[in-house]
Amino acid sequence: MIGVQLQQTRLPENLKVWEAIDLYASFYAAPRDWREPLEEWGLADKRNVRFGKLSGGQQQRLFIALALVGNPRVAFLDELTTGLDPQARRTTWELIKRVRAGGVTVVLVSHFMDEVEELCDRVAVLNRGEVVAIDSPAELVGGEHQMRFTLMSGDMIDLARLPGVIGVSREGDRVVVTGRGDFATAVTAHLARHQVLVSDLRIDKRTLEDAFTALPGRSFG
Protein backbone atom coordinates (compact mmCIF):
# COMPACT_ATOMS: atom_id res chain seq x y z
CA MET A 1 0.00 0.00 0.00
CA ILE A 2 1.32 3.44 -0.95
CA GLY A 3 0.29 6.87 0.34
CA VAL A 4 0.97 10.02 -1.65
CA GLN A 5 1.00 13.71 -0.69
CA LEU A 6 1.45 15.91 -3.76
CA GLN A 7 3.13 19.31 -3.89
CA GLN A 8 0.02 21.08 -5.22
CA THR A 9 -2.67 19.22 -3.27
CA ARG A 10 -5.85 21.22 -2.83
CA LEU A 11 -9.27 20.44 -1.41
CA PRO A 12 -12.62 22.23 -1.81
CA GLU A 13 -12.59 25.29 0.44
CA ASN A 14 -15.87 24.34 2.15
CA LEU A 15 -14.97 20.70 2.79
CA LYS A 16 -14.70 20.02 6.51
CA VAL A 17 -11.64 18.30 7.91
CA TRP A 18 -13.53 15.19 9.02
CA GLU A 19 -15.30 14.98 5.66
CA ALA A 20 -11.99 15.06 3.81
CA ILE A 21 -10.36 12.28 5.80
CA ASP A 22 -13.54 10.19 5.85
CA LEU A 23 -13.68 10.49 2.05
CA TYR A 24 -10.03 9.43 1.63
CA ALA A 25 -10.51 6.50 4.03
CA SER A 26 -13.30 5.22 1.78
CA PHE A 27 -10.78 4.77 -1.06
CA TYR A 28 -9.02 1.89 0.73
CA ALA A 29 -10.04 -1.68 1.49
CA ALA A 30 -8.67 -1.68 5.06
CA PRO A 31 -8.15 1.94 6.18
CA ARG A 32 -7.48 3.16 9.67
CA ASP A 33 -10.28 4.68 11.69
CA TRP A 34 -10.18 8.24 10.33
CA ARG A 35 -10.45 9.64 13.86
CA GLU A 36 -7.00 8.24 14.75
CA PRO A 37 -4.87 10.32 12.34
CA LEU A 38 -6.83 13.44 13.28
CA GLU A 39 -5.89 12.82 16.90
CA GLU A 40 -2.26 12.00 16.05
CA TRP A 41 -1.70 15.14 13.99
CA GLY A 42 -3.42 17.51 16.39
CA LEU A 43 -6.46 18.09 14.21
CA ALA A 44 -9.18 16.58 16.40
CA ASP A 45 -10.34 20.01 17.54
CA LYS A 46 -10.41 21.15 13.89
CA ARG A 47 -12.62 18.31 12.64
CA ASN A 48 -15.54 20.62 11.84
CA VAL A 49 -13.39 23.44 10.42
CA ARG A 50 -13.59 23.97 6.67
CA PHE A 51 -10.39 23.44 4.67
CA GLY A 52 -10.23 27.06 3.54
CA LYS A 53 -10.11 28.22 7.18
CA LEU A 54 -7.06 26.12 8.11
CA SER A 55 -3.60 27.67 8.45
CA GLY A 56 -0.82 26.51 6.12
CA GLY A 57 0.67 24.29 8.81
CA GLN A 58 -2.72 22.74 9.61
CA GLN A 59 -3.34 22.04 5.93
CA GLN A 60 0.02 20.26 5.69
CA ARG A 61 -0.84 18.13 8.72
CA LEU A 62 -4.14 17.25 7.11
CA PHE A 63 -2.36 16.24 3.89
CA ILE A 64 -0.09 13.90 5.87
CA ALA A 65 -3.13 12.39 7.58
CA LEU A 66 -4.81 11.87 4.20
CA ALA A 67 -1.69 10.15 2.84
CA LEU A 68 -1.55 7.80 5.84
CA VAL A 69 -5.19 6.96 6.51
CA GLY A 70 -4.95 3.95 4.17
CA ASN A 71 -2.24 2.27 6.32
CA PRO A 72 0.51 2.55 3.66
CA ARG A 73 3.90 0.87 3.95
CA VAL A 74 5.44 3.60 1.78
CA ALA A 75 4.50 7.31 1.78
CA PHE A 76 5.60 9.78 -0.90
CA LEU A 77 5.73 13.36 0.39
CA ASP A 78 6.40 16.00 -2.27
CA GLU A 79 7.79 19.44 -1.32
CA LEU A 80 6.00 19.21 1.98
CA THR A 81 7.22 22.47 3.54
CA THR A 82 7.20 24.81 0.54
CA GLY A 83 5.66 28.15 1.56
CA LEU A 84 5.66 27.45 5.30
CA ASP A 85 7.20 29.76 7.88
CA PRO A 86 10.23 28.46 9.88
CA GLN A 87 8.16 27.35 12.87
CA ALA A 88 5.65 25.48 10.70
CA ARG A 89 8.53 23.82 8.82
CA ARG A 90 10.07 22.55 12.07
CA THR A 91 6.70 21.26 13.26
CA THR A 92 6.21 19.42 9.97
CA TRP A 93 9.67 17.88 10.27
CA GLU A 94 8.70 16.43 13.63
CA LEU A 95 5.56 14.96 12.07
CA ILE A 96 7.61 13.27 9.37
CA LYS A 97 9.93 11.82 12.02
CA ARG A 98 6.89 10.39 13.78
CA VAL A 99 5.73 8.78 10.53
CA ARG A 100 9.12 7.13 10.09
CA ALA A 101 9.21 6.00 13.71
CA GLY A 102 5.87 4.29 13.09
CA GLY A 103 7.48 1.97 10.53
CA VAL A 104 6.45 3.77 7.34
CA THR A 105 9.08 4.20 4.64
CA VAL A 106 9.03 7.87 3.63
CA VAL A 107 10.18 9.01 0.20
CA LEU A 108 10.66 12.77 0.52
CA VAL A 109 11.01 15.07 -2.48
CA SER A 110 12.55 18.41 -1.51
CA HIS A 111 14.71 21.27 -2.78
CA PHE A 112 15.63 22.28 0.79
CA MET A 113 19.01 20.77 1.59
CA ASP A 114 18.69 21.43 5.33
CA GLU A 115 15.43 19.49 5.28
CA VAL A 116 17.00 16.57 3.43
CA GLU A 117 19.97 16.52 5.81
CA GLU A 118 17.64 16.54 8.83
CA LEU A 119 15.17 13.88 7.71
CA CYS A 120 16.76 11.48 5.23
CA ASP A 121 18.84 8.33 5.74
CA ARG A 122 19.68 8.09 2.05
CA VAL A 123 19.71 10.77 -0.63
CA ALA A 124 19.40 10.59 -4.41
CA VAL A 125 20.31 13.76 -6.31
CA LEU A 126 18.51 14.22 -9.63
CA ASN A 127 19.72 16.39 -12.46
CA ARG A 128 17.46 16.69 -15.50
CA GLY A 129 15.80 13.38 -14.68
CA GLU A 130 19.02 11.43 -14.05
CA VAL A 131 20.45 10.30 -10.73
CA VAL A 132 23.88 11.93 -10.44
CA ALA A 133 24.63 10.87 -6.85
CA ILE A 134 23.14 8.55 -4.26
CA ASP A 135 24.40 7.92 -0.74
CA SER A 136 23.80 8.82 2.89
CA PRO A 137 23.86 12.56 3.71
CA ALA A 138 27.07 12.10 5.71
CA GLU A 139 28.85 10.40 2.80
CA LEU A 140 27.66 12.99 0.28
CA VAL A 141 28.81 15.81 2.53
CA GLY A 142 32.10 14.13 3.35
CA GLY A 143 34.10 14.66 6.50
CA GLU A 144 35.66 17.97 5.50
CA HIS A 145 35.53 21.04 7.75
CA GLN A 146 37.05 24.49 7.50
CA MET A 147 38.75 26.35 10.33
CA ARG A 148 39.01 30.12 9.84
CA PHE A 149 40.93 32.64 11.90
CA THR A 150 42.81 35.95 11.75
CA LEU A 151 46.50 36.08 12.60
CA MET A 152 47.28 38.64 15.29
CA SER A 153 50.94 37.84 15.92
CA GLY A 154 53.43 35.23 14.81
CA ASP A 155 53.06 33.20 11.65
CA MET A 156 51.80 29.83 10.47
CA ILE A 157 54.31 27.03 11.08
CA ASP A 158 53.87 23.94 8.89
CA LEU A 159 50.10 23.75 9.37
CA ALA A 160 49.77 21.73 6.17
CA ARG A 161 51.76 18.88 7.74
CA LEU A 162 49.48 18.41 10.72
CA PRO A 163 47.32 15.25 11.00
CA GLY A 164 43.99 15.64 9.22
CA VAL A 165 44.88 18.90 7.44
CA ILE A 166 44.30 18.68 3.68
CA GLY A 167 44.67 22.32 2.69
CA VAL A 168 45.77 25.75 3.93
CA SER A 169 45.07 29.08 2.24
CA ARG A 170 45.83 32.64 3.29
CA GLU A 171 44.67 36.06 2.17
CA GLY A 172 46.34 38.81 4.17
CA ASP A 173 45.88 37.94 7.83
CA ARG A 174 42.89 35.67 7.16
CA VAL A 175 43.69 31.96 7.18
CA VAL A 176 41.50 29.04 6.12
CA VAL A 177 42.52 25.50 7.10
CA THR A 178 40.58 22.61 5.55
CA GLY A 179 40.73 19.21 7.17
CA ARG A 180 39.07 16.00 8.33
CA GLY A 181 38.52 14.38 11.70
CA ASP A 182 39.95 16.13 14.75
CA PHE A 183 42.30 18.35 12.76
CA ALA A 184 41.10 21.49 14.58
CA THR A 185 42.54 20.22 17.88
CA ALA A 186 45.89 19.60 16.22
CA VAL A 187 45.87 23.08 14.65
CA THR A 188 45.00 24.96 17.86
CA ALA A 189 47.57 22.99 19.87
CA HIS A 190 50.20 23.70 17.21
CA LEU A 191 49.46 27.42 17.23
CA ALA A 192 49.65 27.50 21.02
CA ARG A 193 53.00 25.70 21.06
CA HIS A 194 54.43 28.25 18.65
CA GLN A 195 52.79 31.17 20.53
CA VAL A 196 50.80 32.28 17.50
CA LEU A 197 47.89 34.51 18.56
CA VAL A 198 44.68 34.42 16.51
CA SER A 199 41.21 35.97 16.67
CA ASP A 200 37.79 35.43 15.05
CA LEU A 201 38.32 31.67 15.07
CA ARG A 202 35.45 29.54 13.84
CA ILE A 203 34.91 26.09 12.38
CA ASP A 204 32.50 25.69 9.48
CA LYS A 205 31.06 22.28 8.72
CA ARG A 206 30.52 21.45 5.06
CA THR A 207 26.80 21.14 4.35
CA LEU A 208 24.74 19.06 1.96
CA GLU A 209 24.11 22.23 -0.03
CA ASP A 210 27.87 22.64 -0.47
CA ALA A 211 28.10 19.05 -1.68
CA PHE A 212 25.16 19.52 -4.05
CA THR A 213 26.58 22.62 -5.73
CA ALA A 214 29.96 20.88 -6.14
CA LEU A 215 28.60 17.80 -7.92
CA PRO A 216 30.13 17.36 -11.38
CA GLY A 217 27.66 17.75 -14.21
CA ARG A 218 25.04 19.41 -12.02
CA SER A 219 23.20 22.30 -13.63
CA PHE A 220 20.24 24.49 -12.87
CA GLY A 221 16.94 24.06 -14.64
Rosetta blueprint (number, residue, H / E / L):
1 M L
2 I E
3 G E
4 V E
5 Q E
6 L L
7 Q L
8 Q L
9 T L
10 R L
11 L L
12 P L
13 E L
14 N L
15 L L
16 K E
17 V H
18 W H
19 E H
20 A H
21 I H
22 D H
23 L H
24 Y H
25 A H
26 S L
27 F L
28 Y L
29 A L
30 A L
31 P L
32 R L
33 D L
34 W L
35 R H
36 E H
37 P H
38 L H
39 E H
40 E H
41 W L
42 G L
43 L L
44 A H
45 D H
46 K H
47 R L
48 N L
49 V L
50 R E
51 F H
52 G H
53 K H
54 L L
55 S L
56 G H
57 G H
58 Q H
59 Q H
60 Q H
61 R H
62 L H
63 F H
64 I H
65 A H
66 L H
67 A H
68 L H
69 V L
70 G L
71 N L
72 P L
73 R L
74 V E
75 A E
76 F E
77 L E
78 D E
79 E L
80 L L
81 T L
82 T L
83 G L
84 L L
85 D L
86 P H
87 Q H
88 A H
89 R H
90 R H
91 T H
92 T H
93 W H
94 E H
95 L H
96 I H
97 K H
98 R H
99 V H
100 R H
101 A H
102 G L
103 G L
104 V L
105 T E
106 V E
107 V E
108 L E
109 V E
110 S L
111 H L
112 F L
113 M H
114 D H
115 E H
116 V H
117 E H
118 E H
119 L H
120 C L
121 D L
122 R L
123 V E
124 A E
125 V E
126 L E
127 N E
128 R L
129 G L
130 E E
131 V E
132 V E
133 A E
134 I E
135 D E
136 S L
137 P H
138 A H
139 E H
140 L H
141 V H
142 G L
143 G L
144 E E
145 H E
146 Q E
147 M E
148 R E
149 F E
150 T E
151 L E
152 M E
153 S E
154 G L
155 D L
156 M L
157 I L
158 D L
159 L H
160 A H
161 R H
162 L L
163 P L
164 G L
165 V E
166 I E
167 G E
168 V E
169 S E
170 R E
171 E E
172 G L
173 D L
174 R E
175 V E
176 V E
177 V E
178 T E
179 G E
180 R E
181 G L
182 D L
183 F H
184 A H
185 T H
186 A H
187 V H
188 T H
189 A H
190 H H
191 L H
192 A H
193 R H
194 H L
195 Q L
196 V L
197 L E
198 V E
199 S E
200 D E
201 L E
202 R E
203 I E
204 D E
205 K E
206 R L
207 T L
208 L H
209 E H
210 D H
211 A H
212 F H
213 T H
214 A H
215 L L
216 P L
217 G L
218 R L
219 S L
220 F L
221 G L
